[in-house]
Amino acid sequence: MKLLLVEDNRELSSWLTRLLNQSGYAVEQAFTGEAADTLLMTQTYDAILLDLTLPGLKGQTLLRRLREKNDEVPVLIISAQDSLQAIIDHLNLGADDYLAKPFDIQELEARLRSLLRRASGKTNPVLLCGALSYDSNSKIFRSHGNDLNLTPREHAVLEALIRKSGKTVSKKELADGLVTLNDAVSPKALEIYIVRLRKKIENSGAQIITLRGLGYMLTYLAESV
């Protein structure tokens, strides 16, 4: 999953990026509202973590611009402005959730997982496709109840697919979920991850289908169980 972290405190941004990377998220950092606005012109994200008191272009303005463009990317505000009125105002402006600083990283991740579930239309933390299951809280994949041994990138690809099971996921979307702007993934590498995943889930009834020119789809074929 690819996140945009908009935070001008570089020490806090680096700390959050490191912890979120360890949890399997690809994180791009923006230290100003202008930098975030530029990134959002060319990049897509699964969610945005947004500070409000940014130098130059403020977080409120950035949020307003997003919603005026009908961009529905989930936005979690992280701010020291913790008054009830500030929270209400920014939720009304289009934020999906609000977390006051200082906060616990576990609460941040729990709120982020909730946002991502709602965005995918799946509120149950356990996602299923045949005998393949994914617990979005523990981040564990299982097949017939047995844990799957996945590399971090295999995990990221399979997570993106199971969150949209039954729907096409483009190669670009899968690659974007693996990396940041400074770390590219080649089409060949992505194909290798898909081949490995097909082997690891082959007994679950879930299959990864290639849709030529479009991408991949995770689907359940009952007759394969």
N, C-alpha and C positions, 0 to 999 in steps of 0.2 A: 504494500500500500504506500502511495506517495503523498507526502505531506509538505505543505509550505508553512514554515515557521517564520512569522513576522515579529521580530523582537529586537529592539535597539540595544539592549543590554547584552553585550557580546559574551560576557562570562556566563550569564544565564542561558543564552542561546546555545552556546557550546555544550553546556551541561545537559540541557534538554535533548539536543541532537544526539549526543553520545548515548543517553539512556534509551531514547526512542529507537536508535539504530540497533541497540542490543535486543530490543523487543521485536525486531524484524521490519521496522518501518524505514523507507527511504525518505530522507528529510533534506529539503533545500531551504537554505536560510536567506532571509532578506532583513537587512538592518534598518531600512527606511521604507516609508510608504511608497515612495517613487520607485524603489527597486522592486518591491512586491508588485506594483501596478504594471511594470514592464514585463516581469515574469508571467503575469496572468494574461498577457496579450498573446503569448506563444505556447504556454505550457498548461497542462491540465493536472489537477490534483484531486485526491480522494477526500481531503479535508484541509482546512486552514486553521492554524493556531495564530490568533491575532491579538497583539498588544494594541492598546488605544493611544497611549502617549508617545507617539513616534515623532522624530524630527521631520519637519516639512509636512508632507501629506499625512494627515492624522488617520488613525485606524477607523474612525467613524466615517470619514470620507471614502476610504477604500471600500468599506462594507457597503456604503450607499451605492457606489459605482457598480459593484458586483451585482447587487439586486436590481438596479436599473437596467442592467444588461440581461436580466432574467437568468443569471448564472446561479444555479441552485446548489453549488458546492457547499457542503456543511462547514460552518464557521463556529469555532469555539473561541470565545474571547477569554484572554488571560490578562487580567488587569488589576492594578492596585486600587482602582475606583470600585469600592465595595458597597456604596450606598444602595438602598433598595431602589431609589429612583433611577440611578445609573443603570442598574441591572434591567429594570423594566424598559427604560428608553432604548437600550441597545437590543434587547429581545424584540421590541416593536420595530426596530430598524431592519431586522432581518437576521440577527444572530440566532444560531440554533441552541447555544448553551453559553453559560457564563461562569467562569471560575476565578475567584478573587485570589490575588497574591497575598501572602505566600501560600503555596498549596503543596500537597503531598503528591509525588509522582504517581503513586498508585491510584489516587483519585483522578488525576489527569488521564491516565490510561483507561480507567473504567468509563469515564465520560466520553472519551474518544471512541472506544469500542461501541458504546451505545449509539453515538452519532452515526458511525459507519453501518451499524445494523439497520437503523431507521432509513438511512439513505438507500440501502439495498432492498428495502421493503421486507426485511426478515428480522423480526424482533426477538425470535428465539436465539439465545446465544449458541445453541448447537445446530449446525447446518448439516443436512443429510443429503446424500445422493446415493441411492442404493444402500449397500452396507458400508459405504465410506462416510465417515462423520468428521466434523471439525468443530471443536469446542473453541469459540472465539475468546473465551476468558483465559483458558489455560494455554491456548494456541497449540493444541495437540490434535493431530490427525490420527484417526484409527480406521482400520478395516476389519470388520467382523469383531470389533472390540479390542483388536491388537494395535498397539502404537506403531505408526509408520516411521521409519528412519529416513528423514529427509534432510538434504543440505539446506542452508538458509535460502538459496535461490530457488531450489525446487519447492520449498515451502511457500515462498512468495508467489510463485506462478500458480500453484495449486489453490492457494487462498483466493487469488483473484478470480480463478475459474469457478470455485465452489460458491463464492459470494454471488455469482451471476449464473448459476447452473441453469441450463436450458436456454441460455442466451449467448450470442456471439460476443467474444472478447477479442478485439483486434490485437495484432502482433505489437503494434505501437503501445497500446495500453498495457500489455504485459511487460514489455521492455521498460516502460516508464516506471512501473511499480518496482522494478529491481534496482534502479540506479538514480543518480542525480546527474546534473548537467556535466559534471566532471568525470563521469565514469560510464562509458557507453557499453551496451551489450549488443553484440553482433547478431544478425538474424540466424547465423549458423549455431551460435551458442544457445539461443532460445530453442531451436529445433532439438538440440541435444537434451535440454531439460525436459522437453515434452516427451521424447523417446524414453528417458529414464522414468518419468512419472507414469507413463502408460504401463511399464513393466511392474512398477510398485503397486499400482491399484488394479491390476488385471483380474484379481479374484473378487473384487468388491461389487461388480455389476456396474460400476461407474466407468465410463469411457470418455476419452478426450478425442473429439472428432475434429478433423481438419476441414475447414471450409475455404476452398481455394480462393485466394484474393481477398478474403475477409478476415480470417483469423482462426480461432479455436472455440470449441464449445464443450463443456463438461455435461454429459447427459447420462441418464440411467437406462440401460438396456436390460430388461428383466430376463430375457432369454439367455444372457451371458452368465447369469449367476449359477 
